[in-house]
């Protein structure tokens, strides 16, 4: 939401979110709750990636990792992967969709990540290939703004990433 004027999708690393937001009577969320959930003060960075580069980043969820490290993707983006395929070929290239449209390898897309991922953190060097970086607000500040702008709701069905087997 904080970068939707420039970005088509957003992705974060699983370690970047450290806790759930608590559900209190009346929907109150305190700043301390936000900082507990996102304690690193990472800046949001919006970059341009090709479909091929984004596919490479998604494949890095298994490559050189001690265990599967799933990326968390925003609404408006979806893909499928096959656990029976070899590492480096698990994500089905023709399944990458931005707002329902197939993302071809040569097409570009604006992606928001945190600066940790942009610098290749957590074993995701493909994000460092991003062009035309635009740095935005801190992730915790973006979350505070989102919470202030709309009532708390339950998350929608998590159908963004499909495991085929």
C-alpha positions as CSV (number, residue, x, y, z in Angstrom):
1,X,0.0,0.0,0.0
2,X,2.8,2.4,0.8
3,X,4.4,2.1,-2.6
4,X,1.4,1.3,-4.8
5,X,1.9,4.5,-6.8
6,X,5.1,3.0,-8.2
7,X,5.0,-0.8,-7.5
8,X,2.9,-3.5,-9.0
9,X,3.7,-6.1,-6.3
10,X,5.6,-6.4,-3.0
11,X,7.7,-9.2,-1.5
12,X,9.2,-9.7,1.9
13,X,11.4,-12.3,3.5
14,X,9.9,-14.6,6.1
15,X,12.5,-13.4,8.7
16,X,11.4,-9.8,8.2
17,X,8.1,-10.4,10.0
18,X,8.8,-11.5,13.6
19,X,5.4,-11.6,15.2
20,X,1.7,-11.4,14.5
21,X,-0.2,-8.3,15.4
22,X,-2.4,-9.0,18.5
23,X,-6.2,-8.8,18.2
24,X,-7.4,-6.6,21.1
25,X,-11.0,-5.5,21.9
26,X,-11.8,-2.5,19.7
27,X,-9.1,-3.3,17.2
28,X,-6.4,-1.3,19.0
29,X,-2.8,-1.9,17.7
30,X,0.0,-0.1,19.6
31,X,3.2,1.1,18.0
32,X,5.1,-1.4,20.1
33,X,3.1,-4.2,18.5
34,X,4.1,-2.9,15.0
35,X,7.8,-2.7,16.1
36,X,7.6,-6.2,17.5
37,X,6.3,-7.4,14.2
38,X,8.8,-5.5,12.1
39,X,11.8,-4.7,14.4
40,X,14.5,-3.9,11.8
41,X,13.6,-0.5,10.5
42,X,14.1,-1.6,6.9
43,X,13.4,1.0,4.2
44,X,11.1,-0.1,1.4
45,X,12.8,-0.1,-2.0
46,X,10.9,-0.3,-5.2
47,X,12.9,-1.8,-8.1
48,X,12.4,-2.9,-11.7
49,X,12.9,-6.6,-12.4
50,X,12.3,-8.6,-15.5
51,X,10.1,-11.7,-15.3
52,X,13.3,-13.8,-15.6
53,X,14.9,-12.0,-12.7
54,X,11.8,-12.4,-10.5
55,X,11.7,-16.1,-11.4
56,X,15.4,-16.4,-10.4
57,X,14.6,-14.7,-7.0
58,X,11.7,-17.2,-6.4
59,X,14.0,-20.1,-7.2
60,X,16.4,-18.9,-4.5
61,X,13.8,-19.9,-1.9
62,X,15.5,-23.4,-2.1
63,X,19.0,-22.6,-3.5
64,X,21.8,-22.4,-1.0
65,X,19.3,-22.3,1.9
66,X,19.5,-24.4,5.0
67,X,15.8,-25.1,4.5
68,X,13.0,-23.8,2.4
69,X,12.7,-20.0,3.0
70,X,9.4,-18.9,1.5
71,X,9.0,-15.4,0.3
72,X,5.8,-13.6,1.4
73,X,4.1,-12.0,-1.7
74,X,1.5,-9.3,-1.9
75,X,-2.0,-9.5,-3.4
76,X,-1.9,-9.0,-7.1
77,X,0.9,-11.6,-7.5
78,X,0.7,-15.4,-7.7
79,X,2.7,-18.4,-8.9
80,X,2.9,-22.2,-8.7
81,X,5.7,-24.5,-7.8
82,X,6.3,-28.2,-8.0
83,X,8.2,-29.9,-5.1
84,X,9.1,-32.9,-7.3
85,X,11.1,-30.8,-9.7
86,X,14.8,-30.2,-9.1
87,X,16.0,-27.2,-7.1
88,X,16.4,-24.3,-9.6
89,X,13.4,-25.5,-11.6
90,X,10.6,-25.7,-9.1
91,X,8.7,-22.5,-10.0
92,X,6.6,-22.9,-13.2
93,X,7.7,-19.9,-15.3
94,X,4.3,-19.6,-17.0
95,X,2.5,-19.4,-13.7
96,X,3.9,-16.0,-12.7
97,X,0.9,-13.7,-12.7
98,X,0.7,-9.9,-11.9
99,X,-2.9,-8.9,-11.5
100,X,-4.0,-12.0,-13.3
101,X,-1.8,-11.5,-16.3
102,X,1.1,-13.8,-17.2
103,X,4.5,-12.2,-16.6
104,X,6.8,-13.1,-19.5
105,X,10.6,-13.4,-18.9
106,X,11.3,-10.3,-20.9
107,X,8.6,-8.1,-19.4
108,X,9.4,-5.8,-16.5
109,X,7.6,-5.3,-13.2
110,X,8.0,-2.9,-10.4
111,X,8.6,-4.8,-7.1
112,X,8.8,-3.4,-3.6
113,X,11.2,-5.2,-1.2
114,X,12.9,-4.1,2.0
115,X,16.4,-2.8,1.7
116,X,17.7,-6.0,3.3
117,X,16.4,-8.1,0.4
118,X,17.5,-5.4,-2.1
119,X,21.0,-5.9,-0.9
120,X,20.8,-9.7,-1.4
121,X,20.0,-10.6,2.2
122,X,18.7,-13.9,3.4
123,X,20.3,-15.6,0.3
124,X,18.3,-13.7,-2.3
125,X,21.0,-12.1,-4.5
126,X,18.6,-11.8,-7.5
127,X,16.9,-8.8,-5.9
128,X,20.2,-6.9,-6.0
129,X,19.9,-7.0,-9.8
130,X,16.9,-4.6,-9.6
131,X,17.2,-1.4,-11.6
132,X,15.9,2.1,-11.0
133,X,15.7,1.7,-7.2
134,X,13.4,4.2,-5.4
135,X,13.7,4.2,-1.6
136,X,10.6,4.9,0.4
137,X,9.5,4.9,4.0
138,X,10.5,2.4,6.7
139,X,8.5,-0.9,6.7
140,X,7.2,-0.2,10.2
141,X,6.1,3.3,9.2
142,X,4.3,1.9,6.2
143,X,2.4,-0.6,8.4
144,X,1.4,2.2,10.9
145,X,0.0,4.3,8.0
146,X,-1.9,1.3,6.6
147,X,-3.4,0.5,10.0
148,X,-4.4,4.1,10.5
149,X,-6.0,4.4,7.1
150,X,-8.4,1.4,7.3
151,X,-10.2,-0.7,9.8
152,X,-8.7,-4.1,10.8
153,X,-10.0,-6.9,8.8
154,X,-9.3,-10.6,8.6
155,X,-6.8,-11.5,5.8
156,X,-8.2,-12.9,2.6
157,X,-7.7,-16.4,1.5
158,X,-4.0,-17.2,1.0
159,X,-4.1,-18.4,-2.6
160,X,-1.1,-16.4,-4.0
161,X,1.4,-19.3,-3.9
162,X,0.2,-22.8,-5.0
163,X,2.2,-25.9,-4.3
164,X,1.4,-28.5,-6.9
165,X,2.4,-31.6,-4.9
